[in-house]
Amino acid sequence: MTCRLNNRVAIVTGSSRGIGRSIAIMFAREGAKVCVNYVGSEDKARAVVNEIVANGGEAIMVRADVSKPDEVKHLVETTVNTFGTIDILVNNAAVMYPGSIMDLRDEELDRMWKVNVKGVIHCCREVAKYMIEKKYGKIINITSTAAIGTASHSTTLYALTKAAVIILTRRLAFELGPYGINVNAIAPSFVPTDMFLQGRTKEELEAILEKRKETVSLRKIATPDDIARVAVFLASDESSYITGQVIVVDGGRIDYLTHSL
Ligand SMILES: NC(=O)c1ccc[n+]([C@@H]2O[C@H](COP(=O)([O-])OP(=O)(O)OC[C@H]3O[C@@H](n4cnc5c(N)ncnc54)[C@H](OP(=O)(O)O)[C@@H]3O)[C@@H](O)[C@H]2O)c1
């Protein structure tokens, strides 16, 4: 059995569902002790912890809204108090309100900004205190191909928040690199999770996915595990000389408005 994250301690924000859930479970399988963070889905977070523990791993769950600095402080302190340290942070939690620039409400834009951008800043700031001291750390930000110009309708302002995550990744790699902290990002394309489902029926979803396959060179749709495997690589020391990078995990998507990365 490979254990690429043996004895590492990780926080995965928003790991009660979707991509974050897969990352938390895969990290634990690779030997990491994991803090499962959530904001509303207590039962789902508990199910993730139970699954990890049932498979011989170690995990705790902490409720914290990443948009609130005091709750993030509690998240990081609880993890450090429980497991003794913090090595890996995955900034995965995000919200997406679909809508064009003409119809998205200001409150929705504010919420996306607070969770998707300020949330990442709050979490990075809290873990960096510990990582700088120990001169080791891995920060992985989940951005999106929306940020690099995919032709997806109703995602412009969400894309804006995810573009901010890309520049944050590069700037933090620059700021934190001297302390032995790697900061990278993963840009998934579409992954059928709750975020993508958003009120669609099963039939609607299947029709959309069929169409989506035609926009992907590999002609298949990603699963959360496809993203989690890349997160394991970036969290492990196999990627120790990689920082400030955005790894696009999109099956070779071909509907870019621009492809300038
Ligand atoms: N799915 C896609 O097609 C896709 C494509 C590109 C990028 N991404 C990115 O991948 C990441 C995961 O997306 P997903 O599709 O897995 O999303 P999802 O299924 O909607 O799950 C979102 C997760 O984030 C948590 N969360 C939301 N707001 C939070 C807050 N304020 N504080 C703490 N946790 C919060 C949720 O917790 P609760 O369960 O407690 O609400 C949940 O665990 C996001 O960064 C997203 O932007 C997704």
PDBQT file of the ligand as one rigid body, heavy atoms in Angstrom, charges set to zero:
ROOT
HETATM    1  N1  LIG A 301     -18.160  20.831  -9.760  1.00  0.00    +0.000 N 
HETATM    2  C1  LIG A 301     -17.578  21.454 -10.757  1.00  0.00    +0.000 C 
HETATM    3  O1  LIG A 301     -17.969  21.299 -11.937  1.00  0.00    +0.000 OA
HETATM    4  C2  LIG A 301     -16.396  22.349 -10.502  1.00  0.00    +0.000 A 
HETATM    5  C3  LIG A 301     -15.675  22.826 -11.611  1.00  0.00    +0.000 A 
HETATM    6  C4  LIG A 301     -14.570  23.660 -11.400  1.00  0.00    +0.000 A 
HETATM    7  C5  LIG A 301     -14.201  24.006 -10.122  1.00  0.00    +0.000 A 
HETATM    8  N2  LIG A 301     -14.923  23.536  -9.052  1.00  0.00    +0.000 N 
HETATM    9  C6  LIG A 301     -14.478  23.947  -7.719  1.00  0.00    +0.000 C 
HETATM   10  O2  LIG A 301     -14.251  22.772  -6.949  1.00  0.00    +0.000 OA
HETATM   11  C7  LIG A 301     -14.512  23.046  -5.569  1.00  0.00    +0.000 C 
HETATM   12  C8  LIG A 301     -15.503  22.033  -5.022  1.00  0.00    +0.000 C 
HETATM   13  O3  LIG A 301     -16.693  22.125  -5.767  1.00  0.00    +0.000 OA
HETATM   14  P1  LIG A 301     -17.849  21.024  -5.676  1.00  0.00    +0.000 P 
HETATM   15  O4  LIG A 301     -18.435  20.941  -7.032  1.00  0.00    +0.000 OA
HETATM   16  O5  LIG A 301     -17.345  19.820  -4.986  1.00  0.00    +0.000 OA
HETATM   17  O6  LIG A 301     -18.880  21.832  -4.733  1.00  0.00    +0.000 OA
HETATM   18  P2  LIG A 301     -20.138  21.316  -3.879  1.00  0.00    +0.000 P 
HETATM   19  O7  LIG A 301     -20.471  19.924  -4.230  1.00  0.00    +0.000 OA
HETATM   20  O8  LIG A 301     -21.164  22.376  -4.009  1.00  0.00    +0.000 OA
HETATM   21  O9  LIG A 301     -19.559  21.321  -2.383  1.00  0.00    +0.000 OA
HETATM   22  C9  LIG A 301     -19.172  22.538  -1.808  1.00  0.00    +0.000 C 
HETATM   23  C10 LIG A 301     -18.502  22.281  -0.484  1.00  0.00    +0.000 C 
HETATM   24  O10 LIG A 301     -18.075  23.550   0.035  1.00  0.00    +0.000 OA
HETATM   25  C11 LIG A 301     -18.624  23.709   1.336  1.00  0.00    +0.000 C 
HETATM   26  N3  LIG A 301     -18.843  25.131   1.602  1.00  0.00    +0.000 N 
HETATM   27  C12 LIG A 301     -19.630  25.996   0.910  1.00  0.00    +0.000 A 
HETATM   28  N4  LIG A 301     -19.582  27.206   1.478  1.00  0.00    +0.000 NA
HETATM   29  C13 LIG A 301     -18.753  27.100   2.550  1.00  0.00    +0.000 A 
HETATM   30  C14 LIG A 301     -18.310  27.994   3.536  1.00  0.00    +0.000 A 
HETATM   31  N5  LIG A 301     -18.689  29.281   3.550  1.00  0.00    +0.000 N 
HETATM   32  N6  LIG A 301     -17.455  27.551   4.490  1.00  0.00    +0.000 NA
HETATM   33  C15 LIG A 301     -17.045  26.253   4.500  1.00  0.00    +0.000 A 
HETATM   34  N7  LIG A 301     -17.446  25.345   3.598  1.00  0.00    +0.000 NA
HETATM   35  C16 LIG A 301     -18.291  25.771   2.632  1.00  0.00    +0.000 A 
HETATM   36  C17 LIG A 301     -19.871  22.876   1.368  1.00  0.00    +0.000 C 
HETATM   37  O11 LIG A 301     -20.180  22.561   2.713  1.00  0.00    +0.000 OA
HETATM   38  P3  LIG A 301     -21.682  22.126   3.185  1.00  0.00    +0.000 P 
HETATM   39  O12 LIG A 301     -21.893  20.755   2.595  1.00  0.00    +0.000 OA
HETATM   40  O13 LIG A 301     -21.613  22.117   4.653  1.00  0.00    +0.000 OA
HETATM   41  O14 LIG A 301     -22.611  23.137   2.605  1.00  0.00    +0.000 OA
HETATM   42  C18 LIG A 301     -19.423  21.662   0.545  1.00  0.00    +0.000 C 
HETATM   43  O15 LIG A 301     -18.690  20.783   1.340  1.00  0.00    +0.000 OA
HETATM   44  C19 LIG A 301     -15.001  24.485  -5.527  1.00  0.00    +0.000 C 
HETATM   45  O16 LIG A 301     -13.923  25.337  -5.225  1.00  0.00    +0.000 OA
HETATM   46  C20 LIG A 301     -15.497  24.736  -6.927  1.00  0.00    +0.000 C 
HETATM   47  O17 LIG A 301     -15.491  26.116  -7.261  1.00  0.00    +0.000 OA
HETATM   48  C21 LIG A 301     -16.011  22.729  -9.229  1.00  0.00    +0.000 A 
ENDROOT
TORSDOF 0
